[in-house]
Amino acid sequence: MIPNYKEQLYTSVQVAKMGAGIFGSREDPSHRDALLAVLNEPRFGEAARKFAERYQGQDVSEALMQITRQIDAVLGSDSATTFVAR
């Protein structure tokens, strides 16, 4: 993965840490080698499948509400929950 934005940087690092990809930079001339490794080495697909199985059936809306409730608890309000519930 070659991130363009800070959020992509964080995601790229996590994907590499879980073994489902390779973290790279634009200055690295070995993009082709990294791409071929991800496509051809079974360990990358296995790590991606393991991640997908772990989160299969996860309710993204419920996860968002849990995060929102935690933010509300820190802020001492329910404004975020009201906003998300719309």
C-alpha positions, 0 to 999 in steps of 0.5 A: 500500500502506498498512502497519499493521506494521513488516514491512508498511512494509518490504514497501510501500517495496520494492513502491513502489521496484520500481514495482509499487505506491504507498506511502501513509499512513493520513493521506493523503486520496488513497487512492482516487486511488492505487488507481485509478492502480495499477489503471489505469496499465499501468506498475504491472502491468508492474513486477509481472509483471517481478518475478514473472518474475524469481522464477518457479520459485524454491524458497522452501524452498531460499532459507530454507535458504540464509538459515538457513545464513548465520545459522548461520555467523554464530552458529557453530552449526547449531541454526537449520538443525536447527530448519528441517530438521524 
